[in-house]
């Protein structure tokens, strides 16, 4: 899963490099930082799922994701919601469906 998400970062990397004006050498650091952060949070989410329960983590993840997406769409400058949204996209080993994103993006 980490490799698949790193592929998504690679797709967005040329645009990010152009917009943020970082060098080719720093492109690999972006991929590495993203992979380490995502992998670390995946481990934490998995452990929390073991302790709290997968069903409860799925419900919590959906609630927090819906809340974050609501504020992200309605207030484009609310960066905190984007961080929260990124943290709970995949609680534990269960994948968060993007149905909430599709619903709120259409609004």
N, CA, C and O atoms as CSV, one atom per row, in Angstrom:
chain,resi,resn,atom,element,x,y,z
A,1,UNK,N,N,0.823,-1.183,0.000
A,1,UNK,CA,C,0.000,0.000,0.000
A,1,UNK,C,C,0.873,1.256,0.000
A,1,UNK,O,O,0.539,2.248,-0.648
A,2,UNK,N,N,1.970,1.211,0.713
A,2,UNK,CA,C,2.864,2.365,0.743
A,2,UNK,C,C,3.444,2.619,-0.641
A,2,UNK,O,O,3.585,3.769,-1.055
A,3,UNK,N,N,3.779,1.556,-1.354
A,3,UNK,CA,C,4.335,1.705,-2.699
A,3,UNK,C,C,3.301,2.309,-3.637
A,3,UNK,O,O,3.638,3.160,-4.460
A,4,UNK,N,N,2.052,1.886,-3.528
A,4,UNK,CA,C,0.993,2.431,-4.369
A,4,UNK,C,C,0.800,3.917,-4.094
A,4,UNK,O,O,0.653,4.702,-5.032
A,5,UNK,N,N,0.797,4.313,-2.837
A,5,UNK,CA,C,0.633,5.729,-2.512
A,5,UNK,C,C,1.843,6.554,-2.922
A,5,UNK,O,O,1.703,7.730,-3.257
A,6,UNK,N,N,3.024,5.959,-2.902
A,6,UNK,CA,C,4.205,6.678,-3.389
A,6,UNK,C,C,4.104,6.925,-4.885
A,6,UNK,O,O,4.639,7.909,-5.393
A,7,UNK,N,N,3.418,6.034,-5.590
A,7,UNK,CA,C,3.203,6.237,-7.020
A,7,UNK,C,C,2.345,7.470,-7.262
A,7,UNK,O,O,2.577,8.218,-8.211
A,8,UNK,N,N,1.361,7.676,-6.411
A,8,UNK,CA,C,0.505,8.859,-6.523
A,8,UNK,C,C,1.335,10.123,-6.324
A,8,UNK,O,O,1.133,11.118,-7.021
A,9,UNK,N,N,2.259,10.084,-5.382
A,9,UNK,CA,C,3.128,11.239,-5.153
A,9,UNK,C,C,3.987,11.495,-6.386
A,9,UNK,O,O,4.199,12.648,-6.764
A,10,UNK,N,N,4.479,10.444,-7.010
A,10,UNK,CA,C,5.302,10.614,-8.214
A,10,UNK,C,C,4.526,11.256,-9.352
A,10,UNK,O,O,5.100,11.999,-10.148
A,11,UNK,N,N,3.248,10.986,-9.437
A,11,UNK,CA,C,2.432,11.598,-10.483
A,11,UNK,C,C,2.282,13.095,-10.237
A,11,UNK,O,O,2.325,13.884,-11.181
A,12,UNK,N,N,2.108,13.490,-8.992
A,12,UNK,CA,C,1.921,14.903,-8.659
A,12,UNK,C,C,3.235,15.663,-8.534
A,12,UNK,O,O,3.231,16.892,-8.456
A,13,UNK,N,N,4.345,14.961,-8.514
A,13,UNK,CA,C,5.640,15.580,-8.254
A,13,UNK,C,C,6.070,16.640,-9.262
A,13,UNK,O,O,6.556,17.685,-8.830
A,14,UNK,N,N,5.930,16.452,-10.558
A,14,UNK,CA,C,6.363,17.509,-11.486
A,14,UNK,C,C,5.620,18.832,-11.287
A,14,UNK,O,O,6.220,19.904,-11.358
A,15,UNK,N,N,4.322,18.751,-11.040
A,15,UNK,CA,C,3.551,19.973,-10.797
A,15,UNK,C,C,3.982,20.628,-9.494
A,15,UNK,O,O,4.130,21.848,-9.431
A,16,UNK,N,N,4.183,19.827,-8.456
A,16,UNK,CA,C,4.628,20.374,-7.176
A,16,UNK,C,C,6.012,20.996,-7.305
A,16,UNK,O,O,6.279,22.045,-6.719
A,17,UNK,N,N,6.892,20.356,-8.068
A,17,UNK,CA,C,8.235,20.899,-8.260
A,17,UNK,C,C,8.175,22.244,-8.967
A,17,UNK,O,O,8.881,23.180,-8.594
A,18,UNK,N,N,7.345,22.337,-9.971
A,18,UNK,CA,C,7.220,23.598,-10.702
A,18,UNK,C,C,6.609,24.692,-9.811
A,18,UNK,O,O,7.092,25.824,-9.802
A,19,UNK,N,N,5.562,24.357,-9.070
A,19,UNK,CA,C,4.883,25.350,-8.241
A,19,UNK,C,C,5.712,25.782,-7.036
A,19,UNK,O,O,5.686,26.951,-6.650
A,20,UNK,N,N,6.449,24.843,-6.440
A,20,UNK,CA,C,7.220,25.151,-5.236
A,20,UNK,C,C,8.686,25.446,-5.517
A,20,UNK,O,O,9.425,25.819,-4.606
A,21,UNK,N,N,9.113,25.285,-6.754
A,21,UNK,CA,C,10.463,25.625,-7.206
A,21,UNK,C,C,11.555,24.913,-6.411
A,21,UNK,O,O,12.478,25.554,-5.909
A,22,UNK,N,N,11.450,23.587,-6.296
A,22,UNK,CA,C,12.559,22.859,-5.697
A,22,UNK,C,C,13.289,22.071,-6.773
A,22,UNK,O,O,12.750,21.812,-7.848
A,23,UNK,N,N,14.525,21.695,-6.465
A,23,UNK,CA,C,15.409,21.087,-7.465
A,23,UNK,C,C,15.080,19.607,-7.680
A,23,UNK,O,O,14.283,19.011,-6.955
A,24,UNK,N,N,15.720,19.041,-8.697
A,24,UNK,CA,C,15.542,17.612,-8.974
A,24,UNK,C,C,16.053,16.745,-7.834
A,24,UNK,O,O,15.501,15.679,-7.564
A,25,UNK,N,N,17.105,17.199,-7.168
A,25,UNK,CA,C,17.642,16.434,-6.041
A,25,UNK,C,C,16.646,16.361,-4.891
A,25,UNK,O,O,16.605,15.369,-4.163
A,26,UNK,N,N,15.852,17.396,-4.729
A,26,UNK,CA,C,14.879,17.416,-3.640
A,26,UNK,C,C,13.624,16.615,-3.954
A,26,UNK,O,O,12.831,16.338,-3.053
A,27,UNK,N,N,13.429,16.242,-5.203
A,27,UNK,CA,C,12.251,15.441,-5.560
A,27,UNK,C,C,12.254,14.106,-4.825
A,27,UNK,O,O,11.215,13.654,-4.344
A,28,UNK,N,N,13.420,13.479,-4.739
A,28,UNK,CA,C,13.486,12.192,-4.049
A,28,UNK,C,C,13.205,12.347,-2.559
A,28,UNK,O,O,12.628,11.452,-1.942
A,29,UNK,N,N,13.606,13.468,-1.981
A,29,UNK,CA,C,13.320,13.708,-0.571
A,29,UNK,C,C,11.823,13.823,-0.323
A,29,UNK,O,O,11.332,13.398,0.723
A,30,UNK,N,N,11.103,14.388,-1.266
A,30,UNK,CA,C,9.647,14.496,-1.124
A,30,UNK,C,C,9.023,13.103,-1.092
A,30,UNK,O,O,8.173,12.821,-0.247
A,31,UNK,N,N,9.437,12.238,-2.003
A,31,UNK,CA,C,8.905,10.875,-2.044
A,31,UNK,C,C,9.282,10.114,-0.775
A,31,UNK,O,O,8.452,9.407,-0.203
A,32,UNK,N,N,10.528,10.257,-0.338
A,32,UNK,CA,C,10.981,9.570,0.868
A,32,UNK,C,C,10.233,10.050,2.099
A,32,UNK,O,O,9.803,9.239,2.918
A,33,UNK,N,N,10.074,11.354,2.237
A,33,UNK,CA,C,9.362,11.899,3.397
A,33,UNK,C,C,7.911,11.439,3.407
A,33,UNK,O,O,7.384,11.072,4.457
A,34,UNK,N,N,7.264,11.456,2.252
A,34,UNK,CA,C,5.877,11.006,2.177
A,34,UNK,C,C,5.764,9.524,2.536
A,34,UNK,O,O,4.879,9.133,3.297
A,35,UNK,N,N,6.656,8.705,1.990
A,35,UNK,CA,C,6.596,7.267,2.259
A,35,UNK,C,C,6.837,6.960,3.729
A,35,UNK,O,O,6.153,6.115,4.308
A,36,UNK,N,N,7.802,7.636,4.336
A,36,UNK,CA,C,8.070,7.417,5.759
A,36,UNK,C,C,6.902,7.860,6.628
A,36,UNK,O,O,6.514,7.152,7.557
A,37,UNK,N,N,6.343,9.022,6.332
A,37,UNK,CA,C,5.210,9.516,7.116
A,37,UNK,C,C,3.997,8.603,6.948
A,37,UNK,O,O,3.342,8.254,7.930
A,38,UNK,N,N,3.701,8.220,5.718
A,38,UNK,CA,C,2.546,7.361,5.479
A,38,UNK,C,C,2.747,5.989,6.112
A,38,UNK,O,O,1.834,5.462,6.748
A,39,UNK,N,N,3.930,5.407,5.943
A,39,UNK,CA,C,4.205,4.101,6.532
A,39,UNK,C,C,4.138,4.129,8.049
A,39,UNK,O,O,3.610,3.205,8.667
A,40,UNK,N,N,4.672,5.185,8.654
A,40,UNK,CA,C,4.610,5.318,10.106
A,40,UNK,C,C,3.188,5.463,10.609
A,40,UNK,O,O,2.810,4.844,11.604
A,41,UNK,N,N,2.398,6.278,9.926
A,41,UNK,CA,C,1.001,6.447,10.331
A,41,UNK,C,C,0.186,5.187,10.069
A,41,UNK,O,O,-0.782,4.917,10.779
A,42,UNK,N,N,0.566,4.421,9.065
A,42,UNK,CA,C,-0.108,3.155,8.800
A,42,UNK,C,C,0.136,2.176,9.949
A,42,UNK,O,O,-0.773,1.449,10.349
A,43,UNK,N,N,1.351,2.158,10.476
A,43,UNK,CA,C,1.656,1.307,11.629
A,43,UNK,C,C,0.878,1.742,12.864
A,43,UNK,O,O,0.337,0.909,13.592
A,44,UNK,N,N,0.826,3.052,13.096
A,44,UNK,CA,C,0.084,3.574,14.249
A,44,UNK,C,C,-1.402,3.254,14.107
A,44,UNK,O,O,-2.046,2.831,15.067
A,45,UNK,N,N,-1.941,3.457,12.911
A,45,UNK,CA,C,-3.350,3.147,12.682
A,45,UNK,C,C,-3.654,1.668,12.859
A,45,UNK,O,O,-4.708,1.308,13.384
A,46,UNK,N,N,-2.745,0.814,12.427
A,46,UNK,CA,C,-2.935,-0.622,12.614
A,46,UNK,C,C,-2.930,-1.010,14.078
A,46,UNK,O,O,-3.741,-1.828,14.513
A,47,UNK,N,N,-2.020,-0.428,14.838
A,47,UNK,CA,C,-1.962,-0.720,16.278
A,47,UNK,C,C,-3.207,-0.204,16.985
A,47,UNK,O,O,-3.754,-0.877,17.859
A,48,UNK,N,N,-3.656,0.999,16.604
A,48,UNK,CA,C,-4.879,1.536,17.204
A,48,UNK,C,C,-6.078,0.652,16.866
A,48,UNK,O,O,-6.971,0.473,17.695
A,49,UNK,N,N,-6.100,0.104,15.664
A,49,UNK,CA,C,-7.180,-0.809,15.283
A,49,UNK,C,C,-7.138,-2.082,16.113
A,49,UNK,O,O,-8.183,-2.628,16.467
A,50,UNK,N,N,-5.945,-2.555,16.425
A,50,UNK,CA,C,-5.824,-3.734,17.275
A,50,UNK,C,C,-6.316,-3.451,18.689
A,50,UNK,O,O,-6.958,-4.299,19.308
A,51,UNK,N,N,-6.016,-2.259,19.200
A,51,UNK,CA,C,-6.397,-1.917,20.570
A,51,UNK,C,C,-7.873,-1.552,20.698
A,51,UNK,O,O,-8.546,-2.005,21.624
A,52,UNK,N,N,-8.372,-0.745,19.784
A,52,UNK,CA,C,-9.729,-0.211,19.887
A,52,UNK,C,C,-10.736,-1.105,19.167
A,52,UNK,O,O,-11.890,-1.209,19.583
A,53,UNK,N,N,-10.312,-1.729,18.121
A,53,UNK,CA,C,-11.204,-2.536,17.295
A,53,UNK,C,C,-11.314,-1.933,15.902
A,53,UNK,O,O,-11.370,-0.714,15.738
A,54,UNK,N,N,-11.344,-2.799,14.914
A,54,UNK,CA,C,-11.351,-2.315,13.531
A,54,UNK,C,C,-12.642,-1.599,13.180
A,54,UNK,O,O,-12.622,-0.584,12.483
A,55,UNK,N,N,-13.760,-2.119,13.656
A,55,UNK,CA,C,-15.039,-1.488,13.331
A,55,UNK,C,C,-15.117,-0.083,13.927
A,55,UNK,O,O,-15.547,0.855,13.256
A,56,UNK,N,N,-14.708,0.057,15.172
A,56,UNK,CA,C,-14.738,1.369,15.819
A,56,UNK,C,C,-13.778,2.338,15.137
A,56,UNK,O,O,-14.103,3.514,14.967
A,57,UNK,N,N,-12.593,1.854,14.743
A,57,UNK,CA,C,-11.646,2.723,14.033
A,57,UNK,C,C,-12.188,3.140,12.671
A,57,UNK,O,O,-11.965,4.268,12.231
A,58,UNK,N,N,-12.899,2.235,12.004
A,58,UNK,CA,C,-13.509,2.584,10.723
A,58,UNK,C,C,-14.554,3.679,10.910
A,58,UNK,O,O,-14.615,4.624,10.123
A,59,UNK,N,N,-15.372,3.554,11.944
A,59,UNK,CA,C,-16.396,4.572,12.214
A,59,UNK,C,C,-15.745,5.899,12.576
A,59,UNK,O,O,-16.163,6.946,12.082
A,60,UNK,N,N,-14.735,5.868,13.425
A,60,UNK,CA,C,-14.024,7.096,13.798
A,60,UNK,C,C,-13.355,7.705,12.574
A,60,UNK,O,O,-13.420,8.917,12.369
A,61,UNK,N,N,-12.717,6.878,11.764
A,61,UNK,CA,C,-12.055,7.367,10.558
A,61,UNK,C,C,-13.024,8.009,9.588
A,61,UNK,O,O,-12.731,9.060,9.019
A,62,UNK,N,N,-14.180,7.384,9.394
A,62,UNK,CA,C,-15.183,7.973,8.497
A,62,UNK,C,C,-15.705,9.293,9.034
A,62,UNK,O,O,-15.886,10.247,8.277
A,63,UNK,N,N,-15.950,9.354,10.338
A,63,UNK,CA,C,-16.466,10.590,10.929
A,63,UNK,C,C,-15.454,11.726,10.806
A,63,UNK,O,O,-15.811,12.833,10.402
A,64,UNK,N,N,-14.215,11.462,11.145
A,64,UNK,CA,C,-13.187,12.504,11.072
A,64,UNK,C,C,-12.919,12.883,9.621
A,64,UNK,O,O,-12.727,14.061,9.316
A,65,UNK,N,N,-12.904,11.908,8.730
A,65,UNK,CA,C,-12.688,12.193,7.310
A,65,UNK,C,C,-13.824,13.047,6.753
A,65,UNK,O,O,-13.573,14.003,6.018
A,66,UNK,N,N,-15.061,12.717,7.090
A,66,UNK,CA,C,-16.205,13.507,6.619
A,66,UNK,C,C,-16.139,14.932,7.144
A,66,UNK,O,O,-16.404,15.882,6.408
A,67,UNK,N,N,-15.788,15.080,8.410
A,67,UNK,CA,C,-15.653,16.405,9.013
A,67,UNK,C,C,-14.560,17.206,8.304
A,67,UNK,O,O,-14.755,18.376,7.975
A,68,UNK,N,N,-13.420,16.573,8.074
A,68,UNK,CA,C,-12.303,17.273,7.431
A,68,UNK,C,C,-12.632,17.642,5.994
A,68,UNK,O,O,-12.309,18.746,5.554
A,69,UNK,N,N,-13.264,16.746,5.257
A,69,UNK,CA,C,-13.612,17.028,3.867
A,69,UNK,C,C,-14.626,18.157,3.788
A,69,UNK,O,O,-14.560,18.987,2.882
A,70,UNK,N,N,-15.563,18.195,4.726
A,70,UNK,CA,C,-16.562,19.265,4.736
A,70,UNK,C,C,-15.890,20.621,4.848
A,70,UNK,O,O,-16.216,21.540,4.097
A,71,UNK,N,N,-14.965,20.753,5.769
A,71,UNK,CA,C,-14.296,22.036,5.940
A,71,UNK,C,C,-13.301,22.319,4.825
A,71,UNK,O,O,-13.070,23.479,4.486
A,72,UNK,N,N,-12.708,21.281,4.251
A,72,UNK,CA,C,-11.757,21.491,3.165
A,72,UNK,C,C,-12.461,22.044,1.942
A,72,UNK,O,O,-11.936,22.941,1.282
A,73,UNK,N,N,-13.641,21.527,1.627
A,73,UNK,CA,C,-14.370,21.969,0.443
A,73,UNK,C,C,-14.984,23.344,0.664
A,73,UNK,O,O,-14.941,24.191,-0.228
A,74,UNK,N,N,-15.561,23.578,1.853
A,74,UNK,CA,C,-16.257,24.842,2.082
A,74,UNK,C,C,-15.305,25.997,2.361
A,74,UNK,O,O,-15.638,27.148,2.079
A,75,UNK,N,N,-14.158,25.720,2.897
A,75,UNK,CA,C,-13.187,26.779,3.173
A,75,UNK,C,C,-11.830,26.315,2.658
A,75,UNK,O,O,-11.097,25.611,3.353
A,76,UNK,N,N,-11.506,26.715,1.438
A,76,UNK,CA,C,-10.300,26.240,0.778
A,76,UNK,C,C,-9.013,26.561,1.502
A,76,UNK,O,O,-7.993,25.933,1.219
A,77,UNK,N,N,-9.011,27.506,2.422
A,77,UNK,CA,C,-7.783,27.873,3.113
A,77,UNK,C,C,-7.636,27.159,4.453
A,77,UNK,O,O,-6.663,27.402,5.166
A,78,UNK,N,N,-8.555,26.305,4.805
A,78,UNK,CA,C,-8.493,25.628,6.095
A,78,UNK,C,C,-7.549,24.437,5.993
A,78,UNK,O,O,-7.986,23.307,5.777
A,79,UNK,N,N,-6.268,24.693,6.148
A,79,UNK,CA,C,-5.240,23.670,5.939
A,79,UNK,C,C,-5.280,22.585,7.006
A,79,UNK,O,O,-4.888,21.450,6.736
A,80,UNK,N,N,-5.738,22.901,8.195
A,80,UNK,CA,C,-5.834,21.896,9.249
A,80,UNK,C,C,-6.735,20.746,8.862
A,80,UNK,O,O,-6.464,19.596,9.210
A,81,UNK,N,N,-7.801,21.042,8.146
A,81,UNK,CA,C,-8.707,19.986,7.697
A,81,UNK,C,C,-8.013,19.069,6.703
A,81,UNK,O,O,-8.272,17.866,6.690
A,82,UNK,N,N,-7.144,19.613,5.878
A,82,UNK,CA,C,-6.417,18.785,4.913
A,82,UNK,C,C,-5.467,17.834,5.631
A,82,UNK,O,O,-5.303,16.686,5.218
A,83,UNK,N,N,-4.845,18.305,6.698
A,83,UNK,CA,C,-3.947,17.447,7.468
A,83,UNK,C,C,-4.732,16.319,8.115
A,83,UNK,O,O,-4.334,15.156,8.042
A,84,UNK,N,N,-5.858,16.663,8.752
A,84,UNK,CA,C,-6.685,15.641,9.388
A,84,UNK,C,C,-7.198,14.660,8.348
A,84,UNK,O,O,-7.209,13.451,8.580
A,85,UNK,N,N,-7.622,15.174,7.207
A,85,UNK,CA,C,-8.122,14.322,6.128
A,85,UNK,C,C,-7.039,13.349,5.680
A,85,UNK,O,O,-7.329,12.179,5.433
A,86,UNK,N,N,-5.827,13.803,5.573
A,86,UNK,CA,C,-4.727,12.936,5.170
A,86,UNK,C,C,-4.381,11.896,6.213
A,86,UNK,O,O,-3.945,10.797,5.870
A,87,UNK,N,N,-4.572,12.228,7.499
A,87,UNK,CA,C,-4.229,11.299,8.563
A,87,UNK,C,C,-5.229,10.159,8.692
A,87,UNK,O,O,-4.864,9.069,9.131
A,88,UNK,N,N,-6.473,10.387,8.320
A,88,UNK,CA,C,-7.484,9.359,8.548
A,88,UNK,C,C,-8.009,8.741,7.264
A,88,UNK,O,O,-9.062,8.103,7.282
A,89,UNK,N,N,-7.315,8.907,6.163
A,89,UNK,CA,C,-7.800,8.295,4.933
A,89,UNK,C,C,-7.819,6.777,5.025
A,89,UNK,O,O,-8.663,6.133,4.402
A,90,UNK,N,N,-6.913,6.201,5.780
A,90,UNK,CA,C,-6.892,4.756,5.914
A,90,UNK,C,C,-6.668,4.365,7.377
A,90,UNK,O,O,-5.533,4.122,7.789
A,91,UNK,N,N,-7.744,4.304,8.159
A,91,UNK,CA,C,-7.585,3.902,9.554
A,91,UNK,C,C,-7.304,2.408,9.649
A,91,UNK,O,O,-8.125,1.596,9.222
A,92,UNK,N,N,-6.180,2.045,10.192
A,92,UNK,CA,C,-5.819,0.645,10.310
A,92,UNK,C,C,-5.582,0.032,8.953
A,92,UNK,O,O,-4.969,0.647,8.080
A,93,UNK,N,N,-6.062,-1.168,8.778
A,93,UNK,CA,C,-5.885,-1.836,7.496
A,93,UNK,C,C,-7.101,-1.669,6.596
A,93,UNK,O,O,-7.084,-2.099,5.443
A,94,UNK,N,N,-8.145,-1.052,7.110
A,94,UNK,CA,C,-9.345,-0.846,6.311
A,94,UNK,C,C,-9.198,0.415,5.489
A,94,UNK,O,O,-8.785,1.451,6.011
A,95,UNK,N,N,-9.524,0.345,4.233
A,95,UNK,CA,C,-9.395,1.515,3.377
A,95,UNK,C,C,-10.623,2.394,3.506
A,95,UNK,O,O,-11.751,1.904,3.560
A,96,UNK,N,N,-10.396,3.678,3.554
A,96,UNK,CA,C,-11.478,4.652,3.624
A,96,UNK,C,C,-11.988,4.915,2.218
A,96,UNK,O,O,-11.225,5.385,1.375
A,97,UNK,N,N,-13.250,4.628,1.938
A,97,UNK,CA,C,-13.753,4.931,0.598
A,97,UNK,C,C,-13.867,6.428,0.383
A,97,UNK,O,O,-14.090,7.186,1.326
A,98,UNK,N,N,-13.714,6.839,-0.843
A,98,UNK,CA,C,-13.761,8.259,-1.147
A,98,UNK,C,C,-15.151,8.718,-1.551
A,98,UNK,O,O,-15.295,9.683,-2.301
A,99,UNK,N,N,-16.182,8.029,-1.055
A,99,UNK,CA,C,-17.541,8.437,-1.397
A,99,UNK,C,C,-17.870,9.793,-0.790
A,99,UNK,O,O,-18.569,10.597,-1.406
A,100,UNK,N,N,-17.369,10.051,0.417
A,100,UNK,CA,C,-17.608,11.364,1.023
A,100,UNK,C,C,-16.947,12.454,0.195
A,100,UNK,O,O,-17.509,13.535,0.024
A,101,UNK,N,N,-15.773,12.176,-0.311
A,101,UNK,CA,C,-15.076,13.155,-1.136
A,101,UNK,C,C,-15.873,13.458,-2.391
A,101,UNK,O,O,-15.990,14.618,-2.789
A,102,UNK,N,N,-16.417,12.434,-3.014
A,102,UNK,CA,C,-17.198,12.643,-4.233
A,102,UNK,C,C,-18.466,13.439,-3.946
A,102,UNK,O,O,-18.854,14.298,-4.738
A,103,UNK,N,N,-19.109,13.158,-2.820
A,103,UNK,CA,C,-20.341,13.869,-2.469
A,103,UNK,C,C,-20.053,15.332,-2.190
A,103,UNK,O,O,-20.744,16.213,-2.702
A,104,UNK,N,N,-19.031,15.598,-1.375
A,104,UNK,CA,C,-18.761,16.981,-0.998
A,104,UNK,C,C,-18.087,17.765,-2.119
A,104,UNK,O,O,-18.226,18.986,-2.181
A,105,UNK,N,N,-17.365,17.091,-2.998
A,105,UNK,CA,C,-16.733,17.798,-4.112
A,105,UNK,C,C,-17.770,18.270,-5.120
A,105,UNK,O,O,-17.569,19.276,-5.802
A,106,UNK,N,N,-18.871,17.550,-5.213
A,106,UNK,CA,C,-19.925,17.939,-6.150
A,106,UNK,C,C,-20.710,19.143,-5.649
A,106,UNK,O,O,-21.370,19.823,-6.436
A,107,UNK,N,N,-20.645,19.412,-4.359
A,107,UNK,CA,C,-21.423,20.525,-3.779
A,107,UNK,C,C,-20.849,21.870,-4.132
A,107,UNK,O,O,-21.387,22.899,-3.723
